[in-house]
Amino acid sequence: MKNRIKECRQALGLSQNQLAFKAKMTTSAIANYGSGVTNPTIQRTETLAEILRVTPGYLIGWTNRKGEYLTPRKIVVKVNALIDYFVDSSKQATNERQAQARFELAAKLMEGYARNDELIIPVKEVLIHETNS
């Protein structure tokens, strides 16, 4: 993990101080992760992955696929952009059809990522909220 945090941080042009500030962590914590002295918690790994624009699995070393770490909110933003592009929602689709299309697109975006209720349920809840508002 230590080399990957440093590699990703440097690729984005971030110093340890800047990464620590964005992640709401101490600079010493980032330095310890970067040198392999300690490993971050799962929550901190997810935070770092989001900031560094890679998957947690890449940071941990489980995969060589960097990818972008998609949070439920990011998935919804991508889905909404696709829906807006392909569907004139005010004329061509009912609210129910829009919700179904959004959920189907979200499922497509999540392909290749771990499929579990921890991700799918929040995405579905955000999609339902976005459609109803």
N, CA, C and O atoms as CSV, one atom per row, in Angstrom:
chain,resi,resn,atom,element,x,y,z
A,1,MET,N,N,0.820,-1.188,0.000
A,1,MET,CA,C,0.000,0.000,0.000
A,1,MET,C,C,0.868,1.257,0.000
A,1,MET,O,O,0.511,2.265,-0.609
A,2,LYS,N,N,1.995,1.191,0.678
A,2,LYS,CA,C,2.800,2.403,0.850
A,2,LYS,C,C,3.212,3.025,-0.476
A,2,LYS,O,O,3.132,4.242,-0.638
A,3,ASN,N,N,3.645,2.215,-1.413
A,3,ASN,CA,C,4.076,2.761,-2.702
A,3,ASN,C,C,2.915,3.332,-3.497
A,3,ASN,O,O,3.081,4.309,-4.227
A,4,ARG,N,N,1.750,2.735,-3.361
A,4,ARG,CA,C,0.603,3.176,-4.150
A,4,ARG,C,C,0.063,4.517,-3.670
A,4,ARG,O,O,-0.316,5.354,-4.489
A,5,ILE,N,N,0.022,4.730,-2.383
A,5,ILE,CA,C,-0.432,6.030,-1.877
A,5,ILE,C,C,0.498,7.121,-2.387
A,5,ILE,O,O,0.046,8.152,-2.885
A,6,LYS,N,N,1.777,6.890,-2.262
A,6,LYS,CA,C,2.766,7.881,-2.706
A,6,LYS,C,C,2.668,8.101,-4.216
A,6,LYS,O,O,2.674,9.240,-4.683
A,7,GLU,N,N,2.579,7.010,-4.972
A,7,GLU,CA,C,2.483,7.094,-6.435
A,7,GLU,C,C,1.262,7.912,-6.863
A,7,GLU,O,O,1.370,8.805,-7.704
A,8,CYS,N,N,0.107,7.604,-6.283
A,8,CYS,CA,C,-1.134,8.297,-6.644
A,8,CYS,C,C,-1.092,9.759,-6.207
A,8,CYS,O,O,-1.532,10.648,-6.936
A,9,ARG,N,N,-0.569,9.993,-5.032
A,9,ARG,CA,C,-0.453,11.360,-4.506
A,9,ARG,C,C,0.422,12.196,-5.426
A,9,ARG,O,O,0.065,13.320,-5.778
A,10,GLN,N,N,1.558,11.651,-5.812
A,10,GLN,CA,C,2.481,12.377,-6.684
A,10,GLN,C,C,1.903,12.568,-8.086
A,10,GLN,O,O,2.130,13.601,-8.716
A,11,ALA,N,N,1.157,11.575,-8.576
A,11,ALA,CA,C,0.538,11.690,-9.901
A,11,ALA,C,C,-0.450,12.849,-9.954
A,11,ALA,O,O,-0.639,13.467,-11.002
A,12,LEU,N,N,-1.075,13.138,-8.824
A,12,LEU,CA,C,-2.019,14.259,-8.751
A,12,LEU,C,C,-1.336,15.558,-8.339
A,12,LEU,O,O,-1.981,16.602,-8.239
A,13,GLY,N,N,-0.033,15.488,-8.101
A,13,GLY,CA,C,0.706,16.682,-7.705
A,13,GLY,C,C,0.409,17.142,-6.291
A,13,GLY,O,O,0.500,18.332,-5.986
A,14,LEU,N,N,0.053,16.196,-5.423
A,14,LEU,CA,C,-0.277,16.531,-4.033
A,14,LEU,C,C,0.902,16.249,-3.115
A,14,LEU,O,O,1.574,15.226,-3.245
A,15,SER,N,N,1.141,17.152,-2.201
A,15,SER,CA,C,2.127,16.906,-1.146
A,15,SER,C,C,1.448,16.091,-0.049
A,15,SER,O,O,0.227,15.935,-0.052
A,16,GLN,N,N,2.231,15.577,0.878
A,16,GLN,CA,C,1.639,14.872,2.021
A,16,GLN,C,C,0.733,15.814,2.806
A,16,GLN,O,O,-0.337,15.407,3.260
A,17,ASN,N,N,1.148,17.063,2.970
A,17,ASN,CA,C,0.330,18.044,3.695
A,17,ASN,C,C,-1.005,18.279,3.002
A,17,ASN,O,O,-2.045,18.342,3.657
A,18,GLN,N,N,-0.978,18.408,1.681
A,18,GLN,CA,C,-2.208,18.643,0.929
A,18,GLN,C,C,-3.148,17.446,1.015
A,18,GLN,O,O,-4.355,17.610,1.196
A,19,LEU,N,N,-2.594,16.245,0.884
A,19,LEU,CA,C,-3.419,15.044,0.993
A,19,LEU,C,C,-4.007,14.940,2.394
A,19,LEU,O,O,-5.185,14.620,2.550
A,20,ALA,N,N,-3.205,15.204,3.402
A,20,ALA,CA,C,-3.687,15.157,4.787
A,20,ALA,C,C,-4.826,16.147,4.990
A,20,ALA,O,O,-5.823,15.817,5.633
A,21,PHE,N,N,-4.693,17.345,4.456
A,21,PHE,CA,C,-5.735,18.367,4.597
A,21,PHE,C,C,-7.025,17.911,3.929
A,21,PHE,O,O,-8.096,17.992,4.530
A,22,LYS,N,N,-6.931,17.431,2.687
A,22,LYS,CA,C,-8.117,16.975,1.953
A,22,LYS,C,C,-8.790,15.790,2.644
A,22,LYS,O,O,-10.015,15.675,2.645
A,23,ALA,N,N,-7.977,14.914,3.230
A,23,ALA,CA,C,-8.508,13.703,3.870
A,23,ALA,C,C,-8.910,13.934,5.326
A,23,ALA,O,O,-9.447,13.038,5.978
A,24,LYS,N,N,-8.647,15.139,5.830
A,24,LYS,CA,C,-8.927,15.458,7.239
A,24,LYS,C,C,-8.191,14.493,8.167
A,24,LYS,O,O,-8.742,13.975,9.138
A,25,MET,N,N,-6.917,14.275,7.821
A,25,MET,CA,C,-6.028,13.420,8.602
A,25,MET,C,C,-4.782,14.231,8.936
A,25,MET,O,O,-4.574,15.316,8.394
A,26,THR,N,N,-3.971,13.707,9.818
A,26,THR,CA,C,-2.724,14.394,10.137
A,26,THR,C,C,-1.671,14.064,9.084
A,26,THR,O,O,-1.723,13.023,8.429
A,27,THR,N,N,-0.728,14.966,8.943
A,27,THR,CA,C,0.375,14.729,8.013
A,27,THR,C,C,1.186,13.515,8.452
A,27,THR,O,O,1.683,12.758,7.618
A,28,SER,N,N,1.315,13.334,9.761
A,28,SER,CA,C,2.075,12.175,10.250
A,28,SER,C,C,1.366,10.865,9.905
A,28,SER,O,O,2.025,9.862,9.632
A,29,ALA,N,N,0.025,10.863,9.913
A,29,ALA,CA,C,-0.708,9.654,9.519
A,29,ALA,C,C,-0.425,9.331,8.056
A,29,ALA,O,O,-0.157,8.181,7.709
A,30,ILE,N,N,-0.484,10.346,7.203
A,30,ILE,CA,C,-0.196,10.140,5.775
A,30,ILE,C,C,1.239,9.654,5.590
A,30,ILE,O,O,1.498,8.755,4.791
A,31,ALA,N,N,2.168,10.254,6.331
A,31,ALA,CA,C,3.577,9.840,6.247
A,31,ALA,C,C,3.735,8.389,6.689
A,31,ALA,O,O,4.483,7.631,6.071
A,32,ASN,N,N,3.038,8.000,7.753
A,32,ASN,CA,C,3.112,6.615,8.237
A,32,ASN,C,C,2.528,5.637,7.227
A,32,ASN,O,O,3.081,4.556,7.026
A,33,TYR,N,N,1.410,6.004,6.584
A,33,TYR,CA,C,0.833,5.139,5.560
A,33,TYR,C,C,1.786,5.051,4.370
A,33,TYR,O,O,2.005,3.976,3.811
A,34,GLY,N,N,2.344,6.189,3.998
A,34,GLY,CA,C,3.239,6.247,2.840
A,34,GLY,C,C,4.533,5.484,3.031
A,34,GLY,O,O,5.131,5.011,2.065
A,35,SER,N,N,4.970,5.362,4.285
A,35,SER,CA,C,6.218,4.632,4.551
A,35,SER,C,C,5.959,3.191,4.972
A,35,SER,O,O,6.901,2.418,5.146
A,36,GLY,N,N,4.691,2.825,5.136
A,36,GLY,CA,C,4.354,1.462,5.524
A,36,GLY,C,C,4.467,1.188,7.007
A,36,GLY,O,O,4.399,0.032,7.426
A,37,VAL,N,N,4.641,2.235,7.817
A,37,VAL,CA,C,4.735,2.056,9.270
A,37,VAL,C,C,3.402,1.558,9.820
A,37,VAL,O,O,3.366,0.650,10.651
A,38,THR,N,N,2.314,2.152,9.355
A,38,THR,CA,C,0.970,1.722,9.746
A,38,THR,C,C,0.096,1.662,8.501
A,38,THR,O,O,0.442,2.214,7.457
A,39,ASN,N,N,-1.029,0.991,8.622
A,39,ASN,CA,C,-2.011,0.930,7.545
A,39,ASN,C,C,-3.273,1.663,7.978
A,39,ASN,O,O,-3.649,1.612,9.149
A,40,PRO,N,N,-3.930,2.342,7.043
A,40,PRO,CA,C,-5.162,3.054,7.388
A,40,PRO,C,C,-6.313,2.084,7.639
A,40,PRO,O,O,-6.290,0.939,7.188
A,41,THR,N,N,-7.312,2.562,8.362
A,41,THR,CA,C,-8.539,1.788,8.562
A,41,THR,C,C,-9.270,1.672,7.225
A,41,THR,O,O,-8.897,2.322,6.249
A,42,ILE,N,N,-10.290,0.858,7.190
A,42,ILE,CA,C,-11.094,0.717,5.972
A,42,ILE,C,C,-11.685,2.063,5.570
A,42,ILE,O,O,-11.646,2.439,4.398
A,43,GLN,N,N,-12.234,2.788,6.548
A,43,GLN,CA,C,-12.843,4.083,6.250
A,43,GLN,C,C,-11.805,5.063,5.696
A,43,GLN,O,O,-12.081,5.798,4.749
A,44,ARG,N,N,-10.624,5.066,6.286
A,44,ARG,CA,C,-9.578,5.976,5.802
A,44,ARG,C,C,-9.070,5.546,4.428
A,44,ARG,O,O,-8.726,6.391,3.602
A,45,THR,N,N,-9.022,4.247,4.182
A,45,THR,CA,C,-8.623,3.760,2.861
A,45,THR,C,C,-9.622,4.240,1.814
A,45,THR,O,O,-9.228,4.671,0.730
A,46,GLU,N,N,-10.917,4.168,2.135
A,46,GLU,CA,C,-11.948,4.640,1.207
A,46,GLU,C,C,-11.815,6.141,0.964
A,46,GLU,O,O,-11.947,6.604,-0.169
A,47,THR,N,N,-11.556,6.894,2.023
A,47,THR,CA,C,-11.376,8.341,1.890
A,47,THR,C,C,-10.182,8.654,0.996
A,47,THR,O,O,-10.276,9.482,0.089
A,48,LEU,N,N,-9.071,7.994,1.254
A,48,LEU,CA,C,-7.868,8.219,0.446
A,48,LEU,C,C,-8.107,7.822,-1.012
A,48,LEU,O,O,-7.683,8.527,-1.928
A,49,ALA,N,N,-8.785,6.697,-1.224
A,49,ALA,CA,C,-9.065,6.237,-2.588
A,49,ALA,C,C,-9.897,7.262,-3.347
A,49,ALA,O,O,-9.631,7.541,-4.516
A,50,GLU,N,N,-10.896,7.818,-2.686
A,50,GLU,CA,C,-11.742,8.814,-3.348
A,50,GLU,C,C,-10.921,10.046,-3.726
A,50,GLU,O,O,-11.034,10.545,-4.846
A,51,ILE,N,N,-10.106,10.532,-2.812
A,51,ILE,CA,C,-9.279,11.715,-3.078
A,51,ILE,C,C,-8.247,11.428,-4.165
A,51,ILE,O,O,-7.992,12.269,-5.027
A,52,LEU,N,N,-7.659,10.239,-4.117
A,52,LEU,CA,C,-6.603,9.878,-5.071
A,52,LEU,C,C,-7.148,9.342,-6.395
A,52,LEU,O,O,-6.388,9.030,-7.311
A,53,ARG,N,N,-8.487,9.241,-6.483
A,53,ARG,CA,C,-9.176,8.842,-7.722
A,53,ARG,C,C,-8.818,7.437,-8.186
A,53,ARG,O,O,-8.615,7.187,-9.374
A,54,VAL,N,N,-8.747,6.537,-7.230
A,54,VAL,CA,C,-8.512,5.126,-7.523
A,54,VAL,C,C,-9.463,4.305,-6.656
A,54,VAL,O,O,-10.142,4.851,-5.786
A,55,THR,N,N,-9.511,3.007,-6.890
A,55,THR,CA,C,-10.342,2.148,-6.055
A,55,THR,C,C,-9.584,1.791,-4.778
A,55,THR,O,O,-8.353,1.778,-4.767
A,56,PRO,N,N,-10.325,1.500,-3.695
A,56,PRO,CA,C,-9.645,1.033,-2.483
A,56,PRO,C,C,-8.823,-0.225,-2.753
A,56,PRO,O,O,-7.736,-0.389,-2.199
A,57,GLY,N,N,-9.337,-1.109,-3.600
A,57,GLY,CA,C,-8.616,-2.335,-3.941
A,57,GLY,C,C,-7.262,-2.063,-4.565
A,57,GLY,O,O,-6.305,-2.800,-4.328
A,58,TYR,N,N,-7.177,-1.012,-5.360
A,58,TYR,CA,C,-5.894,-0.647,-5.956
A,58,TYR,C,C,-4.929,-0.175,-4.873
A,58,TYR,O,O,-3.770,-0.589,-4.851
A,59,LEU,N,N,-5.399,0.691,-3.975
A,59,LEU,CA,C,-4.521,1.187,-2.903
A,59,LEU,C,C,-3.990,0.047,-2.048
A,59,LEU,O,O,-2.817,0.032,-1.677
A,60,ILE,N,N,-4.859,-0.905,-1.739
A,60,ILE,CA,C,-4.483,-2.020,-0.870
A,60,ILE,C,C,-3.549,-2.993,-1.592
A,60,ILE,O,O,-2.764,-3.698,-0.958
A,61,GLY,N,N,-3.642,-3.025,-2.920
A,61,GLY,CA,C,-2.806,-3.940,-3.691
A,61,GLY,C,C,-3.535,-5.188,-4.135
A,61,GLY,O,O,-2.906,-6.145,-4.587
A,62,TRP,N,N,-4.855,-5.196,-4.014
A,62,TRP,CA,C,-5.638,-6.352,-4.429
A,62,TRP,C,C,-5.792,-6.426,-5.938
A,62,TRP,O,O,-6.029,-7.498,-6.493
A,63,THR,N,N,-5.657,-5.282,-6.601
A,63,THR,CA,C,-5.826,-5.233,-8.046
A,63,THR,C,C,-4.862,-4.211,-8.630
A,63,THR,O,O,-4.403,-3.301,-7.940
A,64,ASN,N,N,-4.570,-4.376,-9.893
A,64,ASN,CA,C,-3.748,-3.392,-10.594
A,64,ASN,C,C,-4.611,-2.417,-11.388
A,64,ASN,O,O,-4.096,-1.520,-12.055
A,65,ARG,N,N,-5.925,-2.600,-11.311
A,65,ARG,CA,C,-6.869,-1.718,-12.008
A,65,ARG,C,C,-7.129,-0.501,-11.134
A,65,ARG,O,O,-7.729,-0.610,-10.065
A,66,LYS,N,N,-6.675,0.650,-11.592
A,66,LYS,CA,C,-6.842,1.862,-10.790
A,66,LYS,C,C,-8.303,2.270,-10.711
A,66,LYS,O,O,-8.859,2.373,-9.618
A,67,GLY,N,N,-8.925,2.502,-11.846
A,67,GLY,CA,C,-10.316,2.916,-11.874
A,67,GLY,C,C,-10.585,4.124,-10.999
A,67,GLY,O,O,-9.695,4.598,-10.293
A,68,GLU,N,N,-11.788,4.612,-11.046
A,68,GLU,CA,C,-12.203,5.706,-10.180
A,68,GLU,C,C,-13.062,5.120,-9.078
A,68,GLU,O,O,-13.908,4.263,-9.334
A,69,TYR,N,N,-12.852,5.574,-7.866
A,69,TYR,CA,C,-13.664,5.100,-6.755
A,69,TYR,C,C,-15.012,5.790,-6.829
A,69,TYR,O,O,-15.108,7.000,-6.623
A,70,LEU,N,N,-16.049,5.030,-7.122
A,70,LEU,CA,C,-17.379,5.598,-7.272
A,70,LEU,C,C,-18.171,5.472,-5.981
A,70,LEU,O,O,-18.504,4.372,-5.541
A,71,THR,N,N,-18.461,6.604,-5.393
A,71,THR,CA,C,-19.340,6.639,-4.230
A,71,THR,C,C,-20.772,6.635,-4.749
A,71,THR,O,O,-20.994,6.916,-5.927
A,72,PRO,N,N,-21.756,6.323,-3.893
A,72,PRO,CA,C,-23.146,6.387,-4.358
A,72,PRO,C,C,-23.491,7.740,-4.984
A,72,PRO,O,O,-24.182,7.785,-6.001
A,73,ARG,N,N,-23.028,8.824,-4.400
A,73,ARG,CA,C,-23.317,10.166,-4.936
A,73,ARG,C,C,-22.699,10.342,-6.331
A,73,ARG,O,O,-23.345,10.892,-7.223
A,74,LYS,N,N,-21.464,9.884,-6.527
A,74,LYS,CA,C,-20.821,10.012,-7.839
A,74,LYS,C,C,-21.560,9.189,-8.889
A,74,LYS,O,O,-21.696,9.612,-10.037
A,75,ILE,N,N,-22.035,8.015,-8.490
A,75,ILE,CA,C,-22.787,7.172,-9.421
A,75,ILE,C,C,-24.057,7.888,-9.849
A,75,ILE,O,O,-24.404,7.893,-11.030
A,76,VAL,N,N,-24.749,8.490,-8.896
A,76,VAL,CA,C,-25.988,9.205,-9.207
A,76,VAL,C,C,-25.713,10.377,-10.149
A,76,VAL,O,O,-26.478,10.606,-11.086
A,77,VAL,N,N,-24.647,11.110,-9.913
A,77,VAL,CA,C,-24.300,12.234,-10.794
A,77,VAL,C,C,-24.070,11.733,-12.216
A,77,VAL,O,O,-24.547,12.341,-13.173
A,78,LYS,N,N,-23.339,10.626,-12.358
A,78,LYS,CA,C,-23.080,10.069,-13.686
A,78,LYS,C,C,-24.375,9.577,-14.336
A,78,LYS,O,O,-24.604,9.800,-15.524
A,79,VAL,N,N,-25.210,8.915,-13.556
A,79,VAL,CA,C,-26.487,8.415,-14.069
A,79,VAL,C,C,-27.352,9.578,-14.537
A,79,VAL,O,O,-27.912,9.534,-15.633
A,80,ASN,N,N,-27.466,10.612,-13.718
A,80,ASN,CA,C,-28.299,11.758,-14.082
A,80,ASN,C,C,-27.800,12.439,-15.353
A,80,ASN,O,O,-28.599,12.872,-16.183
A,81,ALA,N,N,-26.491,12.534,-15.504
A,81,ALA,CA,C,-25.933,13.136,-16.718
A,81,ALA,C,C,-26.291,12.303,-17.946
A,81,ALA,O,O,-26.628,12.851,-18.995
A,82,LEU,N,N,-26.217,10.980,-17.814
A,82,LEU,CA,C,-26.574,10.110,-18.940
A,82,LEU,C,C,-28.061,10.192,-19.257
A,82,LEU,O,O,-28.448,10.255,-20.424
A,83,ILE,N,N,-28.886,10.193,-18.231
A,83,ILE,CA,C,-30.335,10.295,-18.438
A,83,ILE,C,C,-30.669,11.613,-19.125
A,83,ILE,O,O,-31.435,11.641,-20.088
A,84,ASP,N,N,-30.093,12.700,-18.630
A,84,ASP,CA,C,-30.360,14.009,-19.233
A,84,ASP,C,C,-29.942,14.035,-20.698
A,84,ASP,O,O,-30.581,14.689,-21.521
A,85,TYR,N,N,-28.878,13.328,-21.015
A,85,TYR,CA,C,-28.394,13.296,-22.390
A,85,TYR,C,C,-29.316,12.473,-23.295
A,85,TYR,O,O,-29.616,12.885,-24.416
A,86,PHE,N,N,-29.762,11.318,-22.811
A,86,PHE,CA,C,-30.510,10.402,-23.665
A,86,PHE,C,C,-32.025,10.512,-23.573
A,86,PHE,O,O,-32.723,10.066,-24.483
A,87,VAL,N,N,-32.549,11.086,-22.511
A,87,VAL,CA,C,-33.995,11.095,-22.313
A,87,VAL,C,C,-34.476,12.514,-22.061
A,87,VAL,O,O,-33.971,13.201,-21.173
A,88,ASP,N,N,-35.442,12.946,-22.835
A,88,ASP,CA,C,-36.093,14.216,-22.539
A,88,ASP,C,C,-37.149,13.891,-21.501
A,88,ASP,O,O,-38.287,13.567,-21.839
A,89,SER,N,N,-36.769,13.980,-20.247
A,89,SER,CA,C,-37.600,13.467,-19.158
A,89,SER,C,C,-38.964,14.131,-19.067
A,89,SER,O,O,-39.918,13.496,-18.617
A,90,SER,N,N,-39.087,15.376,-19.474
A,90,SER,CA,C,-40.377,16.046,-19.329
A,90,SER,C,C,-41.401,15.572,-20.343
A,90,SER,O,O,-42.601,15.722,-20.113
A,91,LYS,N,N,-40.957,14.998,-21.471
A,91,LYS,CA,C,-41.901,14.634,-22.521
A,91,LYS,C,C,-41.978,13.138,-22.799
A,91,LYS,O,O,-43.039,12.638,-23.174
A,92,GLN,N,N,-40.879,12.420,-22.624
A,92,GLN,CA,C,-40.844,11.054,-23.118
A,92,GLN,C,C,-40.950,9.965,-22.061
A,92,GLN,O,O,-41.189,8.806,-22.400
A,93,ALA,N,N,-40.780,10.304,-20.809
A,93,ALA,CA,C,-40.758,9.232,-19.817
A,93,ALA,C,C,-41.522,9.625,-18.559
A,93,ALA,O,O,-41.475,10.770,-18.109
A,94,THR,N,N,-42.223,8.645,-18.007
A,94,THR,CA,C,-42.899,8.870,-16.731
A,94,THR,C,C,-41.859,8.864,-15.620
A,94,THR,O,O,-40.725,8.431,-15.826
A,95,ASN,N,N,-42.242,9.343,-14.447
A,95,ASN,CA,C,-41.324,9.318,-13.302
A,95,ASN,C,C,-40.878,7.898,-12.998
A,95,ASN,O,O,-39.715,7.665,-12.668
A,96,GLU,N,N,-41.801,6.948,-13.109
A,96,GLU,CA,C,-41.464,5.550,-12.832
A,96,GLU,C,C,-40.433,5.042,-13.842
A,96,GLU,O,O,-39.477,4.362,-13.470
A,97,ARG,N,N,-40.630,5.373,-15.118
A,97,ARG,CA,C,-39.680,4.941,-16.152
A,97,ARG,C,C,-38.325,5.621,-15.960
A,97,ARG,O,O,-37.284,4.993,-16.156
A,98,GLN,N,N,-38.331,6.901,-15.578
A,98,GLN,CA,C,-37.075,7.597,-15.309
A,98,GLN,C,C,-36.317,6.911,-14.178
A,98,GLN,O,O,-35.109,6.690,-14.271
A,99,ALA,N,N,-37.038,6.576,-13.108
A,99,ALA,CA,C,-36.401,5.922,-11.961
A,99,ALA,C,C,-35.805,4.582,-12.380
A,99,ALA,O,O,-34.689,4.244,-11.984
A,100,GLN,N,N,-36.548,3.821,-13.181
A,100,GLN,CA,C,-36.063,2.525,-13.654
A,100,GLN,C,C,-34.824,2.707,-14.528
A,100,GLN,O,O,-33.849,1.970,-14.387
A,101,ALA,N,N,-34.862,3.683,-15.425
A,101,ALA,CA,C,-33.715,3.932,-16.305
A,101,ALA,C,C,-32.499,4.348,-15.493
A,101,ALA,O,O,-31.385,3.909,-15.780
A,102,ARG,N,N,-32.695,5.179,-14.494
A,102,ARG,CA,C,-31.588,5.621,-13.646
A,102,ARG,C,C,-30.973,4.437,-12.895
A,102,ARG,O,O,-29.751,4.322,-12.797
A,103,PHE,N,N,-31.828,3.562,-12.368
A,103,PHE,CA,C,-31.322,2.407,-11.633
A,103,PHE,C,C,-30.565,1.456,-12.567
A,103,PHE,O,O,-29.520,0.922,-12.195
A,104,GLU,N,N,-31.089,1.246,-13.777
A,104,GLU,CA,C,-30.407,0.379,-14.745
A,104,GLU,C,C,-29.037,0.944,-15.123
A,104,GLU,O,O,-28.061,0.201,-15.220
A,105,LEU,N,N,-28.969,2.249,-15.335
A,105,LEU,CA,C,-27.683,2.866,-15.657
A,105,LEU,C,C,-26.720,2.778,-14.483
A,105,LEU,O,O,-25.525,2.553,-14.676
A,106,ALA,N,N,-27.227,2.954,-13.276
A,106,ALA,CA,C,-26.370,2.837,-12.087
A,106,ALA,C,C,-25.795,1.430,-11.999
A,106,ALA,O,O,-24.617,1.255,-11.686
A,107,ALA,N,N,-26.623,0.427,-12.275
A,107,ALA,CA,C,-26.152,-0.960,-12.240
A,107,ALA,C,C,-25.045,-1.169,-13.273
A,107,ALA,O,O,-24.055,-1.844,-12.994
A,108,LYS,N,N,-25.210,-0.593,-14.460
A,108,LYS,CA,C,-24.175,-0.706,-15.494
A,108,LYS,C,C,-22.881,-0.031,-15.045
A,108,LYS,O,O,-21.793,-0.569,-15.255
A,109,LEU,N,N,-22.996,1.146,-14.428
A,109,LEU,CA,C,-21.806,1.859,-13.960
A,109,LEU,C,C,-21.070,1.080,-12.882
A,109,LEU,O,O,-19.849,1.184,-12.758
A,110,MET,N,N,-21.816,0.294,-12.097
A,110,MET,CA,C,-21.200,-0.444,-10.997
A,110,MET,C,C,-20.582,-1.759,-11.441
A,110,MET,O,O,-19.907,-2.412,-10.645
A,111,GLU,N,N,-20.793,-2.170,-12.699
A,111,GLU,CA,C,-20.181,-3.409,-13.167
A,111,GLU,C,C,-18.671,-3.299,-13.015
A,111,GLU,O,O,-18.077,-2.271,-13.342
A,112,GLY,N,N,-18.071,-4.340,-12.529
A,112,GLY,CA,C,-16.635,-4.324,-12.298
A,112,GLY,C,C,-16.269,-3.887,-10.892
A,112,GLY,O,O,-15.112,-3.995,-10.485
A,113,TYR,N,N,-17.244,-3.396,-10.153
A,113,TYR,CA,C,-17.018,-3.028,-8.758
A,113,TYR,C,C,-17.693,-4.076,-7.889
A,113,TYR,O,O,-18.571,-4.807,-8.350
A,114,ALA,N,N,-17.285,-4.145,-6.648
A,114,ALA,CA,C,-17.897,-5.106,-5.730
A,114,ALA,C,C,-19.384,-4.805,-5.645
A,114,ALA,O,O,-19.788,-3.680,-5.350
A,115,ARG,N,N,-20.177,-5.805,-5.902
A,115,ARG,CA,C,-21.624,-5.622,-5.793
A,115,ARG,C,C,-22.055,-6.109,-4.421
A,115,ARG,O,O,-21.966,-7.296,-4.104
A,116,ASN,N,N,-22.513,-5.188,-3.634
A,116,ASN,CA,C,-23.013,-5.554,-2.326
A,116,ASN,C,C,-24.027,-4.528,-1.879
A,116,ASN,O,O,-24.102,-3.434,-2.437
A,117,ASP,N,N,-24.802,-4.877,-0.882
A,117,ASP,CA,C,-25.858,-3.994,-0.410
A,117,ASP,C,C,-25.321,-2.692,0.152
A,117,ASP,O,O,-26.035,-1.689,0.167
A,118,GLU,N,N,-24.068,-2.684,0.619
A,118,GLU,CA,C,-23.508,-1.447,1.156
A,118,GLU,C,C,-23.412,-0.370,0.093
A,118,GLU,O,O,-23.447,0.815,0.424
A,119,LEU,N,N,-23.291,-0.741,-1.171
A,119,LEU,CA,C,-23.226,0.239,-2.249
A,119,LEU,C,C,-24.565,0.363,-2.964
A,119,LEU,O,O,-25.028,1.476,-3.214
A,120,ILE,N,N,-25.188,-0.749,-3.293
A,120,ILE,CA,C,-26.401,-0.717,-4.103
A,120,ILE,C,C,-27.560,-0.057,-3.366
A,120,ILE,O,O,-28.282,0.741,-3.964
A,121,ILE,N,N,-27.759,-0.361,-2.102
A,121,ILE,CA,C,-28.876,0.236,-1.366
A,121,ILE,C,C,-28.740,1.753,-1.268
A,121,ILE,O,O,-29.716,2.453,-1.542
A,122,PRO,N,N,-27.567,2.306,-0.887
A,122,PRO,CA,C,-27.469,3.769,-0.875
A,122,PRO,C,C,-27.687,4.391,-2.251
A,122,PRO,O,O,-28.293,5.459,-2.350
A,123,VAL,N,N,-27.209,3.750,-3.310
A,123,VAL,CA,C,-27.408,4.287,-4.657
A,123,VAL,C,C,-28.889,4.310,-4.977
A,123,VAL,O,O,-29.399,5.303,-5.496
A,124,LYS,N,N,-29.580,3.229,-4.672
A,124,LYS,CA,C,-31.012,3.160,-4.953
A,124,LYS,C,C,-31.762,4.229,-4.165
A,124,LYS,O,O,-32.669,4.865,-4.702
A,125,GLU,N,N,-31.396,4.438,-2.897
A,125,GLU,CA,C,-32.056,5.458,-2.080
A,125,GLU,C,C,-31.815,6.855,-2.637
A,125,GLU,O,O,-32.734,7.674,-2.672
A,126,VAL,N,N,-30.600,7.134,-3.070
A,126,VAL,CA,C,-30.295,8.451,-3.641
A,126,VAL,C,C,-31.052,8.631,-4.947
A,126,VAL,O,O,-31.581,9.711,-5.209
A,127,LEU,N,N,-31.110,7.595,-5.765
A,127,LEU,CA,C,-31.841,7.685,-7.029
A,127,LEU,C,C,-33.318,7.945,-6.789
A,127,LEU,O,O,-33.922,8.766,-7.479
A,128,ILE,N,N,-33.903,7.260,-5.825
A,128,ILE,CA,C,-35.320,7.458,-5.514
A,128,ILE,C,C,-35.543,8.885,-5.036
A,128,ILE,O,O,-36.493,9.544,-5.459
A,129,HIS,N,N,-34.675,9.362,-4.160
A,129,HIS,CA,C,-34.793,10.729,-3.650
A,129,HIS,C,C,-34.663,11.744,-4.786
A,129,HIS,O,O,-35.433,12.702,-4.848
A,130,GLU,N,N,-33.693,11.542,-5.685
A,130,GLU,CA,C,-33.465,12.464,-6.803
A,130,GLU,C,C,-34.674,12.489,-7.733
A,130,GLU,O,O,-35.052,13.549,-8.232
A,131,THR,N,N,-35.280,11.332,-7.967
A,131,THR,CA,C,-36.420,11.249,-8.875
A,131,THR,C,C,-37.649,11.918,-8.275
A,131,THR,O,O,-38.424,12.554,-8.989
A,132,ASN,N,N,-37.831,11.776,-6.965
A,132,ASN,CA,C,-39.007,12.338,-6.308
A,132,ASN,C,C,-38.900,13.828,-6.039
A,132,ASN,O,O,-39.907,14.474,-5.750
A,133,SER,N,N,-37.706,14.383,-6.127
A,133,SER,CA,C,-37.571,15.813,-5.819
A,133,SER,C,C,-37.585,16.670,-7.058
A,133,SER,O,O,-37.480,17.893,-6.964
